[in-house]
Every structure is written in C-alpha cells, then in structure tokens.
Amino acid sequence: MSNINNYIAENKDRFLEELFDLLRIPSISADSAYNDDVARTAELVKQRLEEAGADKVEICPTGGHPMVYGEKMIDPNLPTVLVYGHYDVQPPDPIELWDNPPFEPIIKTTEAHPEGAIFARGACDDKGQMYMHVKAFEVMMKTDTLACNVKFMIEGEEEVGSENLEAFLHDNVEKLKADVIVISDTGIIANDTPSITVGLRGLSYLEIEVTGPNRDLHSGLYGGAVGNPINILSKMIASLTDEDNHITIPGFYDKVAVISSEERAEMAKAPVDDSNYIEPLELGAVEGEAGYSSLERVSIRPTLDVNGIWGGYTGEGAKTVLPSKAYAKISMRLVPHQESDEITELFTKHFQDIAPDSVKVKVTPHHGGTPYVTPTDFIGYQAAKKAIEASFGKTPIPVRSGGSIPIVALFEEVLGLKSVLMGFGLDSDAIHSPNEHYGVFNYVKGIETIPLFYKYFAELKR
C-alpha cells in the first residue's frame, strides 16, 4: 500500500490537471449545440484509458452519444470488476449564479472542504468521480498491484436518461461479463463520516399541459367567465398532497416497502439532523411527510415535486392576459417496490380525473427508473466496506440515497450483476446547481480507496 500512496502523492498535481482538462470541455448531452464537445470528451477519455494501460479501448457508437469501453484482462482465473461512469454533464444554467465560469475549473476552500475543492460543472457529477477510477487503474498498473481484471464502460448520456444504454447492454452481454459493477456517482455523509449507498429511489418524470381557451384572452373581457389554465393547474397540483404532505393519488402507496423499526433505528445513527438542511440552505424550517425524519423522507419514502411551472406572460412589465395554456414538470421519487410505469399510469389517470370540464389535460411521460437496494451481505459491499475502513480509518455507515440512478436496476436485469455504489461526493457539492464542486481530498481519497476495493474483492472471491 505504501507504493500506491507514494505514487499518488508524487502524481497528485498531474492527476488534478488531467481532470481539469476534462472539466474544460462542455460535454452537455442535453443540448445538440454541444455534440462536438461531447464527442471530444469521449476521445479524451479513450486517450486517458490507453495511457493508463487499458487494452481494446474503443469508442462505441450508440443511437446518441457514444460509449467508451476499455479493459485489462490479466488472468481469466481472477474476478472481473466492471466500472461504470459518465462523461456528460448537466447544463450550467443559470450562468450568472456561478462565481467562476463553469468550464474554467479553479480550486477554492469551503467550510466542508478546507483543503480545497474543484469548482466546475461536472467536477463531482461525474467527471471527477469517474476519473478517479481511471487514475486508480493507472496507479495499480504502475505499481503492479492490479488484483482483478477490469472493464470500463463510460457513457455520454446519463444526464439525459441513458436512452441508448439498454440496447448497448443487450448487444454486449458477453463483452461486459464481470463479477461486480462499481459506480462512483453517489457520496458520503462527511469527510470524517464515510458511508456507502445501499439504496436508490426510483423515478417517474412527467410533463403536464393544461389547455383552456383556444387562444390567449384579455383578462378583463374574459376573466371570471373563462377558466384560467394557470389557476386551474395550480389548484390541481396543490390537491396532490394533503395537510400531512401525504400524496393523495389513489393506489400510490399500495406497494411501498415497509421499513422495519430496527432498520429505521440503524438509519438514525447517521449524524444527520434537520440542521443539516436548515443552516446551509438558509431555511426557516424543514417540511415533509408527517411521521418521518428528514433523513427518512429523502431516502425510504416516496415524494412528489413540481420541477417547473410556466404559462402566460412572464416578460418585463404588465400584460393582462388570460393564457390559453399552462405547463408543469413533475417528478415522483419511488421506493421499493413501486414500479415507474405503474405510478405513471396512476398519476395520469388521477390527474385527468380531477381536471374540471373547462380545461383539457395532456400528460406526457418522460424517463423513469426502478428503485434499487444493494444487500449488505453481498461480497461487493463487503469489499467496499473493508476498503473504506482501511483508507478512512472508520467503518462506513450504510445509507439509502434520495436520488435515482435508473441504470443500476437495469444492470442487474440485463447483465445479472449487482452494483456497489462507492461514491465520495458530499451533499453540499452542489451537483446540478451553480458552483458545483468536488473536494481535492475526496478526489485523492477515491484514488487511494479504489485499489483497496480490488484487493479485498479478489480476496473475498477466492
């Protein structure tokens, strides 16, 4: 291990500068204006894998942005680790809220990262965390400590729903054959409180269109006689939860997994309380489903949130318009054993049922995902636990995340492989938001921990 740590220390500055090269490319998969940049990022990932020592590195075309694949098969008798990550990023908007240009990475200190954090779009989600695996692989190659075969699958469409991933998996089942999948697209509780994510919520994402009159109307001439789609949509959305923040869609909770009091007690050991939300977010109070702690509300309970709502006149000054249409985007985070398609159907039927005759409602499903739980007796989890114990000096706490990574359930369905969610980001790293960042400590600690995972996984598989 001393050889590994020495190599990391000697090459730390280069590891950072190589990550900066990746972060400078605006690989925004959601905007076709950046298609060339997405392709350029894939080429750079391919180059870095080759330089690190991977074989058979290729850029695999898909129906959209390409997949980058590489491997190092050192011994057929050894277990194989399949590394998944993504090189695409979210749009940086709103640009004006960034303290530095989002694709010009800089290092600044923060309260959570006194040793410095890398500020740039994609720093934590997921270029920084993906690139830890590339550099950890280089470290193992250069120090002759690679304990497992390894395959890399780095995609460019995660931020737009991984639309072409399923087809790629079905077409490459043999190529992707492995013993475990490792994903670093999650986080830890704190730098002095390591954790491993063992649960992810699923997702149902929808867009609503409410239409009233066939054109925009003068609100003085027609207001009071013609239904206003924005008013009506607002009332319909408000009715989706009751005074206890309980979702009112019939059948919504029918399949929700009941978490035992023992497991809830274990979750409560995490050093997280309402102050973790109130203070950094400058809130007056937390809010959520009655009967559950904030930690439980964002992990083991389903939710319904409006992600955007618009319609009518929103420009400067006044325009007294009664709009023809109103729109909203709504996401529902799901828990085991809720199914995305079924929840989408329940929502659609309910929303159409509660619409008054004065409007027409159109519900358009977007992407969804299945909840996922990693069993803690799985040897992949056990290897990650031992690796983090060795690198952090503390036993990691198993936690359930409120986020969704729909491809994790897909991996198990198509490849028959369980995933280990060994991420190193913090909740305060502002992923998907202005001023996204990733701690230098976390980046380096990830590179240090990953070789330990390979070591312990190989030992446990014997």
N, C-alpha and C positions, 0 to 999 in steps of 0.2 A: 504493500500500500504506500510505502514511503516513496517508491519510484514514481507512482502515479501522482502523488501530491507534489513531488518535486517538479514533474513535467508540467503539471497545471500551473504551478507558481511561475515557472520560467516562461510560459507561453500565454499567461493571462492577458497581457496587453494585446497580443495578436488575436486572441480569441474575441476580445471586445471589438477590435477594429474590423474583423471579418463580419461580426454581427452588424456593425454599423453599415457596412456595405450592403447587406441585405435590407436593412431598415430604410436606406435612402431610396429604394425603388418602390414607387407607389403601386403595389400589386393589389389594386382594388377590384375584386372579382365582380362586384355588383354593377360596375359602370363600364360599358363597352369601350369608352374612350381610353381606358387603361389596359386594353387587351395586350398591347405590345409590351407593357411593363410587367404584366403577369407572366408572359412568355419569357421575358428577360430574367425574371426571378427564378423561374424553373430552370433555366440554363445555368444560373449561378449555383443553385442547389446541386445540380448534377455535377458541376465542376468541383464543388467542395467535397462531395462524396467521393469522387475519384481521387482527389488529392489526399483524402483521409485513408484511402486504401480499399475502398469498396470495388467489387467486380460487377460486371454485367450491368453497369449503370446506364439507364436509358430514360428518355422522356417518352411516356406512353400517351398517345393521343386518346382523347375521350370525345364525347359529343359536345364538350365545352372546353374548359381549361385543362391542360394536361396533368398527368400524374408523373411523379419522379420515382423511379424504382432503382434500387441497388441492393447488393447482397455481399456477404462474405461467409462462405461455407467452408469452415476449416476442418470439420470432421463429421461424417454422417452419424457417428455414434453419440454426438453431443446434442443437447436440446437446441432448439432454434427460437430466437426472440424476434418477433415482428414489431418494428417500431412504426407507429402511425403519427403523423403530424400534418400541419398545413402551412403553406407559404402565402396564402392570400390573406388580405386584411379588410377590415371594415372601412367605409368612407370616413374621412376625418372630420366631417362637418359636426358642429359649426366651427369653422376655422378661426373665427375671431375670439373664441374662448381658449385657444391654445396660448401658452406662454412662450412657446418657441414653435417654429414651423414644424408640422407633424412628421415630415420626412427628412428633417435635418437633426439627427439624434444628438443629444447632449446629456451629460451626467450632472445631476444636481442632488443635493441631500434633501431628505424629507424626514418627518418625525418617525415614520416606520422604517426608513432606510437611511440611517445616519451615516453609513459608509458610502452612500451614493446610489442613485437609481438612474437607469437609462430612460430618458423621455423621448418617445417616438411612437407613431402609430404602428402596432404590431410588436412592440417591444416585449410584451407579456403574452399576447394572444395573436399568433402563436409562434412568431419567428424566433423570439428569444428562447422559448421552451423547446421548440423543435430543434433549434441549432445546438442546444446542449447535447442532444443525442449524437449529432454529427461529430462534435468535438470530443465527447466521451469515447466514441468509437475510435477516433484518431489517437486518443490517449492510450487506449487498450492495445491498438496496433503498434504504436511506437514503444510501448513498454513490455510488449509480448505477454499481455495478461488477458487476452480475449478468451473468456471461459465458455462461450456459447457461439453457435452460428448466429448470424444476424441478417435480417432483411429490413429494408426501408421502404415505406410506402408514404410518400409525401404528396398531398393533394393540393389543388388550387381552387377548390370550390366549396370549402367548408362554410364560409361566411354567407353563401347563397343556397345552403341546404343540401350540398353534396349530391346534386341531382344525378350525376353520372357515376357515382361510386358503386351503386348496387350492380350495375351492368359490368363494371370493371371487375368486381369481386367474382361474379359468376363466370366471367370469361377467363379468370386467372386463379382458380381454386388451387390448382397444383403448384403454380408458381409461388403462391402465398402460404403454402403449407408451413405450419410452425407449431410451437407448443404453447405460446402465450403472446398476447399483444400488449405492448406498453405504450401508454398515451400520457403525454405531459401537456394537458390543456386544462388543468384544474389548479388548485392551490393548496396552501397550508393555512392553519389558523393564524400563526405568527412565526417570526423567525426563531423565537425561543420556545415555540409550542408546535412541533411538527405534527402533521396529520396525513392521513391517506383517505381519499374519497372512495367510499364503498357504495354510494347510491347516487343516481341521477334521476331527475324528474323528466317525464316525457313532455310532449308539446302538441298543442293543436293551435294553428295560427290561421286567422280568418280575416277577410275584408268585407265590410258591410257597405251597401249602397241603399239609401232610402230616397225614394223619388215621390214628390208631391205633384205640384202643377207641372205642365209641360214646358214651362219657361219661367225665368225669374220674373217676379212681380213687384209692383210698387207696394211697399208695406203699409202705406196709408190707405190706398184704394182697396186692398185685398186683405190686409191684416185683420184678423178676427173672424173672417168668413172662410178662409182657406188655411188648411193645416200647414204649419211651418215644419219642414223636414228636420231642421236642426233641433227645434224644440222637442219634436216627437222622438228623434233618435236619442236625445239626452235623457228623456224620461224612460225610454226602453232600456237603455244601458243602466240607469240608476236602479231599475227594478231587478236587475240580475243578481243583486246581493241584498240581504236583509240587514236589520239593525245590528246583528251579531257578525256581520261580514261573512255570512254563510251563503254559498251560491245557491240560487233558487231554481236552477234548471232541473226539471223532473228527471230523476234517474241518475243525476250527475255523480252522486256518492255511492251508488249501488255496489261498485266493485273496489272501492278504496280499501287498500290493505290496512288492517288494524294493527298498530304497533303496540307491542306488549309494554306494560308498565316497567318491566325490567330493562327493556331496550331504551325506553324514554329516560330512565334514570341514568343509564350509561351515557346517553347523549348530553344530559345535563351536567356531566363532569367537565365538558369543554368550557374553558374560561371565556365565555361569551355571554353578555347580558345586554339589556336594552341600551346601555351607554355606548356599546359598540356601533349602534345605529344613530343615536341621538346626537352625540358630540361631533363626530366627523362630518355628518350630513347637516348639522345645524337645524335639527328638528325640535319642535316643541314636545312631541311625544311620538311613540310608535303606534301603529294601528294594524289590526289584522283579525283573523278569526278568533272568536271568543273561546276560551278554554285551552289555549295553546300558547307556549312561549314563543318569542320571536324566532328563536333558533328552529323550533319545530315548524313554525309557519312557513319558513323558507326551505324546508327540506322534506318533511314527511307529510305535508298537507298540500292538496291541490289549490290553485289560485286562478283568478280571472282578472286580467288587467287590460285597460284600454291603452294601446301604444301610440295612438294618434287619432285625432278627430278634426274634421275640417268641413268647410262648405260656406257658401255665401260670399260676402265681400270682406276681404282681410287686408286691403291696401290702406294707404295713408288717407286720413280724412274720413268723411262720412258718405255713405251711400245707403239710403233707406230701402233695402231690397229684402223681399221675401224670397228666399232661394228655392230653386227647383229641386236641388239635391243636397244631401248631406252624406258624409262618409266617416267611417271609423275603421281602425285596425285593432283587432282584439286577439290577445294570446291567452291560452289556458295552459298552465303548467300542471302536469299529471303525475300521479304516483302509482306504484304497483297496486292493483292490477288493471288500472284504467287503460283503455285502448284508444289511440288517437282517432281512428276512423269512427268509432262508435261515439266518442264525445263530440266530434264534429257534427255527426248526424243529430245528436240530441240538441246541440246548440241551435243548429239550423232550423229544426222543427219548432223549437220553443220560440225563437226569435220571430219566425213567421207567424206563429200563433198569437203572439202578443201585439202584433202590429195592428193599428186601427185601420179602418177601411179608407181613410183619407190618404194613405200612402201605399206604395209598393216597396217591397223589401227584396233585395238580392244579396245572398250570402255566397262569397267566393272563397273556398278553402285554398290556402297556400300550403306550406310544408308542415309536416308533423313529425313526431318521433315517439318511440316507445320508452317507458321508464326502464331503468336497469339497476340491479343490485349485484355487487361482487361479494361472494361468500368469503368470510374471513378465514375459513379453514382451507381455502384454495392455496396451493403452494406458490402461485404467483404473488398473492397478497403476503404470504409469509416471508417470501424472499424480499419484497419491498420493505416490509416491517423491519427485518434484520438489517437491511442496507441503511435505512434511515436511523435506526438505533446506533449503528456504527459511525455514521457521519455526523449526526446531530448530538449524539450522546444522550438521547432521550427516546423513550418509546412513543411512537406516533399514535395519535388518537384516531380511531375510525370515525369518519363523519359522512353524512349524506349531504350532497350539494343541492342547492335550489335550481341550478342550471340544467340545461339539456345538451347532451351530445348524442343525437339520434343514431349516429353510425355505430355506437357501441353495441346496441342490441342487434343491429344489422350484421356486425362481425360474427356474433355468436350464431345467428340464424344461418348465414351463408357459409362461413368458414368453420363453424363448430368450435370457436376459440373464445375463451374468457379473456377479459381485458383487466389490466392493472392500471389504475388512474393515479399515477405518481407525478403530480404537478408540484410546482414550487412558487407559484404566484401568491399574492395577497389580495384580499377583497378590496383593499384600498388602492390597488394598482390602476384603477380607472379604465379597465378594458371597455371597449366600445364607446368610450367617452373622451372628451378633450383631455389632454395631458396624461394620456396613457403612459405608464412607466413600468419598469421591472428592475428590481434590486440587483446591484452588482453582486452582492453576497449570494442572492438566490441563484443567479446565473452560474456562478462558480461552484456553489454548493451542489447544484444539479449535476454538473460535470463530474464532481467528486463522487456523488452518490450512485450514479448510473452504473459504473463498473462494479460496484459492490453488489448491485442487484444481479448482474450477470453471474458473479461469483457464487452468490448464495442460491440462485435459481439452479445453476448447474449442480451444486451440492445436493439440493433437495430432490432433484430428478434422478439421482443415482439409485 
